[in-house]
Amino acid sequence: MENIKEIDILSLFKGEKYSYLLEEFKEKKIKERFYTLYEYLYAFVETHQLEDKVHISVELLEQTLVDYFVDVYRLKKFHHIKKINDIKIHAFTAYWLANEKVLQMKENVQDKRLTAVNEWMAASYLISYLFGDSGKSIVINTQSAAALKEFKDNLIYSLRYRQFTPYMLETVLMAFQAGAGWQYSLDHKDE
């Protein structure tokens, strides 16, 4: 991991064009979001043993943050929202991560699966949000595991080949949570 603390991640926000974002969201929140996303990306690369194949583009991650905060700013102002919910945060973040292609293949890497590495990462980001830390220790049956794999594969496919918006991703997250709640009710109806 490069020394990420030495990077001036606020350089884009300090210019005249985006200074309103710095005023609205404050330096601390922007930096925290940057470091959190960088750590997630680094962990994704490390977990999938991609260190020799891809790198994190800090410049594209900075642009991702600008685009994310511009969208959130507009959303809050248009709908008179003080604070957006976690689903919106993750949907908008995943949208911009997938669009900006923050993970870049290194030179001379020949690996077809990595042409969709950003979609794979964005889908993993959304799924990790849906399951949280508890999702790592849940044992599911074969049928449910197959359905989850199909969900993830479809999400990657959609992020790669279909038009998508942060609002569509928000709906996917909400539908997943609604389905999980419904399944929980079915599983515990006789208790």
C-alpha positions as CSV (number, residue, x, y, z in Angstrom):
1,M,0.0,0.0,0.0
2,E,1.4,3.3,-1.0
3,N,1.6,6.0,1.7
4,I,-1.9,7.2,1.2
5,K,-1.8,9.7,4.0
6,E,0.7,11.8,2.0
7,I,-1.7,12.3,-0.9
8,D,-3.5,15.6,-1.0
9,I,-6.9,14.2,-1.6
10,L,-8.6,17.5,-1.3
11,S,-6.9,19.1,-4.2
12,L,-9.9,18.7,-6.5
13,F,-12.2,20.0,-3.8
14,K,-10.1,23.1,-3.2
15,G,-10.5,24.5,-6.7
16,E,-13.2,27.1,-7.4
17,K,-15.3,24.5,-9.3
18,Y,-15.9,22.2,-6.3
19,S,-15.2,24.4,-3.2
20,Y,-19.0,24.2,-2.4
21,L,-18.5,20.5,-1.7
22,L,-15.8,21.1,0.8
23,E,-18.0,23.7,2.5
24,E,-21.0,21.3,2.5
25,F,-19.4,18.0,3.5
26,K,-16.3,19.2,5.4
27,E,-12.7,18.0,5.1
28,K,-13.0,15.3,7.7
29,K,-15.9,13.5,5.9
30,I,-14.3,13.7,2.5
31,K,-11.0,12.3,3.8
32,E,-12.7,9.5,5.8
33,R,-14.6,8.5,2.7
34,F,-11.4,8.5,0.7
35,Y,-9.5,6.4,3.2
36,T,-12.4,4.0,3.7
37,L,-12.8,3.4,0.0
38,Y,-9.0,3.1,-0.5
39,E,-8.8,0.5,2.2
40,Y,-11.8,-1.4,0.7
41,L,-10.1,-1.4,-2.7
42,Y,-6.8,-2.5,-1.3
43,A,-8.4,-5.3,0.6
44,F,-10.3,-6.4,-2.5
45,V,-7.1,-6.5,-4.5
46,E,-5.2,-8.3,-1.8
47,T,-8.0,-10.8,-1.0
48,H,-8.2,-11.8,-4.7
49,Q,-4.4,-11.9,-5.0
50,L,-4.4,-9.2,-7.8
51,E,-1.5,-7.2,-6.6
52,D,0.6,-8.1,-9.6
53,K,-2.3,-7.5,-12.0
54,V,-4.1,-4.4,-11.0
55,H,-3.4,-1.2,-9.2
56,I,-5.7,1.4,-7.6
57,S,-5.7,4.7,-9.5
58,V,-5.7,7.4,-6.8
59,E,-6.5,10.0,-9.4
60,L,-9.6,8.1,-10.4
61,L,-10.6,7.4,-6.8
62,E,-10.4,11.2,-6.2
63,Q,-12.6,11.8,-9.2
64,T,-15.0,9.1,-7.9
65,L,-15.3,11.0,-4.7
66,V,-16.0,14.3,-6.4
67,D,-18.7,12.7,-8.6
68,Y,-20.2,11.0,-5.6
69,F,-20.3,14.2,-3.5
70,V,-21.7,16.2,-6.4
71,D,-24.5,13.7,-6.8
72,V,-25.2,13.6,-3.1
73,Y,-25.2,17.4,-2.9
74,R,-27.7,17.7,-5.7
75,L,-29.9,15.0,-4.2
76,K,-29.9,16.6,-0.8
77,K,-30.7,20.1,-2.2
78,F,-33.3,18.9,-4.6
79,H,-35.2,16.8,-2.1
80,H,-34.4,18.9,0.9
81,I,-32.7,16.0,2.7
82,K,-30.5,16.6,5.6
83,K,-28.8,13.2,5.7
84,I,-29.0,10.4,3.1
85,N,-29.5,6.8,4.2
86,D,-26.9,4.0,4.0
87,I,-28.6,2.4,1.0
88,K,-28.2,5.6,-1.0
89,I,-24.6,6.0,0.1
90,H,-23.6,2.5,-1.0
91,A,-25.6,2.7,-4.3
92,F,-24.1,6.0,-5.3
93,T,-20.6,4.9,-4.2
94,A,-20.8,1.6,-6.2
95,Y,-22.2,3.5,-9.2
96,W,-19.2,5.8,-9.3
97,L,-16.6,3.1,-8.5
98,A,-17.9,1.0,-11.4
99,N,-18.1,4.0,-13.8
100,E,-14.7,5.6,-13.0
101,K,-12.9,2.2,-13.3
102,V,-10.7,2.9,-10.3
103,L,-8.9,-0.4,-10.6
104,Q,-6.6,-0.4,-13.5
105,M,-4.9,-3.4,-15.1
106,K,-1.1,-3.2,-15.0
107,E,0.9,-3.2,-18.3
108,N,1.4,-6.6,-20.0
109,V,-1.3,-8.3,-17.9
110,Q,-3.3,-10.8,-20.0
111,D,-6.3,-11.9,-18.0
112,K,-9.7,-11.7,-19.5
113,R,-11.6,-11.8,-16.2
114,L,-9.8,-8.6,-15.2
115,T,-11.5,-6.6,-18.0
116,A,-14.5,-6.6,-15.6
117,V,-12.5,-6.1,-12.4
118,N,-14.3,-2.8,-11.6
119,E,-17.7,-4.4,-12.0
120,W,-16.6,-7.4,-10.0
121,M,-15.3,-5.1,-7.2
122,A,-18.5,-2.9,-7.3
123,A,-20.7,-6.0,-7.0
124,S,-18.6,-7.3,-4.1
125,Y,-18.8,-3.8,-2.5
126,L,-22.6,-4.0,-2.6
127,I,-22.8,-7.6,-1.4
128,S,-20.5,-6.8,1.5
129,Y,-22.8,-4.0,2.4
130,L,-25.8,-6.3,2.3
131,F,-24.2,-9.0,4.5
132,G,-21.9,-6.9,6.6
133,D,-19.4,-8.7,8.9
134,S,-21.9,-11.3,9.9
135,G,-22.1,-12.5,6.3
136,K,-18.6,-14.0,6.5
137,S,-19.7,-16.6,9.1
138,I,-23.1,-17.5,7.8
139,V,-23.4,-21.1,6.5
140,I,-26.0,-21.4,3.7
141,N,-27.4,-24.4,2.0
142,T,-26.5,-25.4,-1.6
143,Q,-29.7,-23.9,-3.1
144,S,-29.2,-20.6,-1.3
145,A,-25.5,-20.5,-2.2
146,A,-26.4,-21.0,-5.9
147,A,-29.0,-18.2,-5.8
148,L,-26.5,-15.9,-4.2
149,K,-23.9,-16.7,-6.8
150,E,-26.5,-16.1,-9.5
151,F,-27.4,-12.7,-7.9
152,K,-23.7,-11.7,-7.8
153,D,-23.0,-12.9,-11.4
154,N,-26.1,-11.0,-12.6
155,L,-25.1,-7.9,-10.8
156,I,-21.6,-8.0,-12.4
157,Y,-23.1,-8.6,-15.8
158,S,-25.6,-5.7,-15.3
159,L,-22.8,-3.4,-14.2
160,R,-20.8,-4.4,-17.2
161,Y,-23.3,-4.6,-20.1
162,R,-26.5,-2.8,-19.1
163,Q,-27.2,0.8,-18.5
164,F,-27.5,1.4,-14.8
165,T,-28.0,4.3,-12.4
166,P,-27.4,4.8,-8.7
167,Y,-31.2,4.7,-8.4
168,M,-31.4,1.3,-10.0
169,L,-28.6,0.0,-7.6
170,E,-30.6,1.6,-4.7
171,T,-33.7,-0.4,-5.8
172,V,-31.6,-3.6,-6.0
173,L,-30.4,-3.1,-2.5
174,M,-33.8,-2.3,-1.2
175,A,-35.3,-5.4,-3.0
176,F,-32.6,-7.6,-1.5
177,Q,-33.2,-6.4,2.0
178,A,-37.0,-6.7,1.6
179,G,-36.5,-10.3,0.3
180,A,-34.3,-11.1,3.2
181,G,-36.8,-9.7,5.7
182,W,-39.6,-11.7,4.1
183,Q,-37.5,-14.9,4.2
184,Y,-36.7,-14.2,7.9
185,S,-40.4,-13.9,8.6
186,L,-41.1,-17.2,6.8
187,D,-38.3,-19.0,8.7
188,H,-39.5,-17.7,12.1
189,K,-43.3,-17.6,11.7
190,D,-44.0,-20.5,14.1
191,E,-41.8,-19.2,16.9
